[in-house]
Amino acid sequence: MKNMDVYYTIVQNTSLKDMPKWFKATSLLLFTAIVSLILAMCTMLFMYGPNMVIRYGY
């Protein structure tokens, strides 16, 4: 399956199908940015987590 086929499948099966193109692009870009940030944070946590000192308090 090509990348554009995946894009069209995602758009057709969500509420984005009736939205303008700029809104579709913005929402998919935002989703991609959030997922990338989460993956980067998980990677950093696995790499540096054992060496971290976490203190709970007020």
C-alpha positions in Angstrom: 0.0 0.0 0.0 1.3 3.4 -0.9 1.6 6.3 1.5 -1.1 8.3 -0.2 -3.4 5.3 0.0 -3.0 5.3 3.7 -3.6 9.0 3.9 -6.8 8.8 1.8 -8.0 5.8 3.9 -7.5 7.7 7.2 -9.3 10.8 5.8 -12.2 8.8 4.4 -12.8 6.9 7.6 -12.7 9.9 10.0 -14.6 13.1 10.3 -12.0 14.9 8.3 -13.5 13.9 4.9 -15.8 17.0 4.7 -13.2 19.5 6.0 -11.1 21.8 3.9 -7.7 20.6 2.7 -5.8 23.1 5.0 -7.7 21.7 8.0 -6.9 18.1 7.1 -3.2 18.9 6.6 -3.0 20.9 9.9 -4.7 18.2 11.9 -2.6 15.4 10.5 0.6 17.5 11.0 -0.4 18.2 14.6 -1.2 14.5 15.2 2.2 13.5 13.7 4.0 16.1 15.9 2.3 14.8 19.0 3.1 11.1 18.2 6.8 12.1 17.4 7.1 14.0 20.7 5.7 11.0 22.7 8.1 8.6 21.0 11.0 10.9 21.7 10.0 11.3 25.3 9.7 7.5 25.7 13.1 7.0 24.2 14.6 9.5 26.5 12.9 7.9 29.5 14.2 4.5 28.6 17.8 5.9 28.0 18.1 8.2 31.0 15.3 6.9 33.4 17.4 4.5 35.5 19.8 7.3 36.3 17.2 9.9 37.3 16.3 10.8 40.8 12.6 11.6 41.1 11.4 13.3 44.3 7.8 13.8 45.1 6.6 16.6 47.3 5.2 20.0 47.5 
